[in-house]
């Protein structure tokens, strides 16, 4: 069985930053469309 490895903090931060950017751009898109 494959073991689950803990992600590096750097990787976690990059994923989190990407999520925030996506949410922000989606919010802007919603405002423009409405």
C-alpha positions in Angstrom: 0.0 0.0 0.0 1.2 3.5 -0.8 1.9 5.7 2.2 0.6 9.2 2.6 3.4 11.8 2.8 3.0 15.1 4.5 3.4 18.0 2.1 6.1 20.5 2.6 5.0 23.9 4.0 6.2 25.6 0.8 3.9 23.3 -1.3 1.0 23.9 1.1 1.5 27.7 0.9 1.6 27.6 -3.0 -1.6 25.6 -3.1 -3.3 28.0 -0.6 -2.1 31.0 -2.6 -3.5 29.5 -5.8 -6.8 28.9 -4.2 -7.0 32.5 -3.0 -6.2 33.9 -6.4 -8.9 31.6 -8.0 -11.5 32.8 -5.5 -10.6 36.4 -6.0 -10.8 36.2 -9.8 -14.1 34.3 -9.6 -15.5 37.1 -7.4 -14.4 39.7 -9.8 -15.9 37.8 -12.7 -19.2 37.5 -10.8 -19.3 41.2 -10.1 -18.6 42.1 -13.8 -21.3 39.6 -15.0 -23.9 41.0 -12.5 
